Amino acid sequence: MRRAWLCLVMTVAAASTCGRTELVRFEILPMPVDAGRDAGPDAGRDAGVDAGFDAGFDAGVDAGTKPCVEGRFTLAPATPVVVLVLDKSGSMNESLPGALTKWDALRSSLRATLPAVDQTMALGLLLYPVSPQQSCSSFVRPNPEPALGQVATILQTLDNTEPAGGTPTADALQAGFTSLQGRRTGSTARALVLATDGVPNCNFSLDPRACFCVMPPCTAAECVDDDRSVERVRAGADAGIPTYVIGIEAPGAVFTQALDRMAVAGGRALPGTTKYYSAASAAELARAFSAIRDQVARCTFLTSSVPNATGSIRVEVNGVVVPFDPTGQFGWNWTDRPNGELVFRGASCTQVMGQTLRLEALVGCGAP
């Protein structure tokens, strides 16, 4: 990752590779792109996305299973399948303003928000790292895997867990996406929720002489692994799996660029300067999880007909056209176009959430 000259003052907490809290002041030199990072997904991805009505389908994307049939179709609510990827590194033992640690605040927020969707949202849990002894390793699959009725198991697992270790975010993301890739059906909406308080690290292929570190002396394990983490999130979004990013942070957090970049790459960035859901208390965490829960569970729908390469689609709520918005800030946007999955955002999400409305898609099929 490239860095210009600057001077930072950071408070860093960790266990293993991040096992202490101290004030560090140092200068960062201009650096080349990390040669050891993953090549990532298709770098030539079309930045324009689908332009909505009368827009052409990207021929490079898998056509999926849903055909193009001309006509008017009622949008069906999707069954959400979500993997919670939660950071349990040593710095999660730090205190937030008030009495709770970051870990306790995370557990409290999930106890407040998950029970409401126990029987309507298939939930899975992936904690990282594995253990203090495997402080730079992620589990290879969620435990439990996504299914209905998992909330009690998830909450008990969190209660039985003590934070420790590094922050292998990229590997944890990959494990979450791998699990969700096998959950694509004509009635599901998949999403990943990442909640983390720290800078990704634990990429041993990085060069400590050329990477950015938050705590000298630098080792490969302590190199910031933001580029690879962003690429993993972008690959998930390209495959129809968006990522919601929650930053658990004390006021005045310094290194937030990685969270912003992951939020943008995941296709669920917030409007404004801060692109991720920033939370510095249990109440703010609960609000973030509630907003994400409702958007996935109540604002994601499916159409049974998908426009072909030269076709068109118009989305209506009670006969009023909802604008297509490729930025994902308002209106509607595709989540997994080949599967007919779309999401309402912003005021449009609020409008359709929990109300009896007529949601329809008018689909036209162009020449083959």
ChimeraX attribute file (.defattr): number of C-alpha atoms within 10 A of each C-alpha:
attribute: neighborCount
match mode: 1-to-1
recipient: residues
	/A:1	17
	/A:2	12
	/A:3	13
	/A:4	10
	/A:5	10
	/A:6	10
	/A:7	11
	/A:8	14
	/A:9	12
	/A:10	18
	/A:11	15
	/A:12	18
	/A:13	20
	/A:14	22
	/A:15	20
	/A:16	16
	/A:17	22
	/A:18	23
	/A:19	16
	/A:20	13
	/A:21	14
	/A:22	12
	/A:23	10
	/A:24	13
	/A:25	14
	/A:26	13
	/A:27	11
	/A:28	16
	/A:29	15
	/A:30	15
	/A:31	15
	/A:32	11
	/A:33	13
	/A:34	20
	/A:35	13
	/A:36	13
	/A:37	19
	/A:38	13
	/A:39	11
	/A:40	15
	/A:41	14
	/A:42	11
	/A:43	10
	/A:44	6
	/A:45	12
	/A:46	10
	/A:47	7
	/A:48	8
	/A:49	16
	/A:50	18
	/A:51	14
	/A:52	19
	/A:53	17
	/A:54	18
	/A:55	16
	/A:56	17
	/A:57	21
	/A:58	15
	/A:59	9
	/A:60	8
	/A:61	11
	/A:62	11
	/A:63	16
	/A:64	14
	/A:65	14
	/A:66	17
	/A:67	16
	/A:68	18
	/A:69	17
	/A:70	17
	/A:71	12
	/A:72	17
	/A:73	17
	/A:74	17
	/A:75	22
	/A:76	15
	/A:77	19
	/A:78	24
	/A:79	21
	/A:80	25
	/A:81	23
	/A:82	28
	/A:83	28
	/A:84	21
	/A:85	24
	/A:86	23
	/A:87	29
	/A:88	27
	/A:89	33
	/A:90	27
	/A:91	27
	/A:92	27
	/A:93	19
	/A:94	20
	/A:95	18
	/A:96	21
	/A:97	14
	/A:98	8
	/A:99	10
	/A:100	16
	/A:101	18
	/A:102	28
	/A:103	28
	/A:104	20
	/A:105	24
	/A:106	26
	/A:107	20
	/A:108	20
	/A:109	21
	/A:110	19
	/A:111	18
	/A:112	16
	/A:113	20
	/A:114	20
	/A:115	16
	/A:116	13
	/A:117	18
	/A:118	16
	/A:119	13
	/A:120	15
	/A:121	26
	/A:122	21
	/A:123	26
	/A:124	26
	/A:125	25
	/A:126	25
	/A:127	23
	/A:128	28
	/A:129	28
	/A:130	21
	/A:131	20
	/A:132	18
	/A:133	11
	/A:134	15
	/A:135	23
	/A:136	25
	/A:137	21
	/A:138	24
	/A:139	17
	/A:140	16
	/A:141	19
	/A:142	23
	/A:143	15
	/A:144	16
	/A:145	18
	/A:146	21
	/A:147	18
	/A:148	16
	/A:149	16
	/A:150	21
	/A:151	25
	/A:152	12
	/A:153	14
	/A:154	22
	/A:155	17
	/A:156	12
	/A:157	15
	/A:158	21
	/A:159	13
	/A:160	8
	/A:161	12
	/A:162	15
	/A:163	23
	/A:164	27
	/A:165	27
	/A:166	34
	/A:167	35
	/A:168	25
	/A:169	31
	/A:170	22
	/A:171	23
	/A:172	28
	/A:173	27
	/A:174	19
	/A:175	19
	/A:176	27
	/A:177	28
	/A:178	15
	/A:179	17
	/A:180	25
	/A:181	14
	/A:182	8
	/A:183	15
	/A:184	15
	/A:185	14
	/A:186	18
	/A:187	17
	/A:188	20
	/A:189	31
	/A:190	26
	/A:191	26
	/A:192	26
	/A:193	22
	/A:194	24
	/A:195	24
	/A:196	25
	/A:197	27
	/A:198	28
	/A:199	23
	/A:200	26
	/A:201	26
	/A:202	24
	/A:203	25
	/A:204	16
	/A:205	15
	/A:206	22
	/A:207	18
	/A:208	19
	/A:209	12
	/A:210	19
	/A:211	26
	/A:212	25
	/A:213	20
	/A:214	22
	/A:215	20
	/A:216	13
	/A:217	8
	/A:218	16
	/A:219	18
	/A:220	20
	/A:221	24
	/A:222	27
	/A:223	27
	/A:224	24
	/A:225	29
	/A:226	23
	/A:227	20
	/A:228	23
	/A:229	29
	/A:230	25
	/A:231	23
	/A:232	25
	/A:233	31
	/A:234	27
	/A:235	21
	/A:236	26
	/A:237	21
	/A:238	19
	/A:239	16
	/A:240	24
	/A:241	24
	/A:242	25
	/A:243	27
	/A:244	28
	/A:245	29
	/A:246	24
	/A:247	21
	/A:248	26
	/A:249	22
	/A:250	17
	/A:251	12
	/A:252	8
	/A:253	14
	/A:254	12
	/A:255	13
	/A:256	17
	/A:257	14
	/A:258	18
	/A:259	29
	/A:260	22
	/A:261	21
	/A:262	26
	/A:263	26
	/A:264	20
	/A:265	23
	/A:266	27
	/A:267	24
	/A:268	22
	/A:269	23
	/A:270	19
	/A:271	13
	/A:272	7
	/A:273	7
	/A:274	14
	/A:275	21
	/A:276	25
	/A:277	24
	/A:278	21
	/A:279	24
	/A:280	20
	/A:281	26
	/A:282	25
	/A:283	15
	/A:284	17
	/A:285	27
	/A:286	22
	/A:287	17
	/A:288	21
	/A:289	23
	/A:290	18
	/A:291	14
	/A:292	20
	/A:293	20
	/A:294	17
	/A:295	19
	/A:296	24
	/A:297	21
	/A:298	21
	/A:299	24
	/A:300	29
	/A:301	25
	/A:302	28
	/A:303	26
	/A:304	21
	/A:305	26
	/A:306	29
	/A:307	26
	/A:308	25
	/A:309	18
	/A:310	14
	/A:311	21
	/A:312	23
	/A:313	22
	/A:314	18
	/A:315	25
	/A:316	17
	/A:317	16
	/A:318	11
	/A:319	12
	/A:320	12
	/A:321	13
	/A:322	17
	/A:323	17
	/A:324	20
	/A:325	18
	/A:326	18
	/A:327	18
	/A:328	20
	/A:329	18
	/A:330	19
	/A:331	20
	/A:332	24
	/A:333	25
	/A:334	23
	/A:335	26
	/A:336	21
	/A:337	23
	/A:338	21
	/A:339	26
	/A:340	23
	/A:341	26
	/A:342	22
	/A:343	23
	/A:344	29
	/A:345	22
	/A:346	16
	/A:347	12
	/A:348	18
	/A:349	19
	/A:350	15
	/A:351	14
	/A:352	18
	/A:353	17
	/A:354	11
	/A:355	9
	/A:356	8
	/A:357	12
	/A:358	13
	/A:359	20
	/A:360	21
	/A:361	23
	/A:362	20
	/A:363	25
	/A:364	21
	/A:365	20
	/A:366	15
	/A:367	7
	/A:368	7
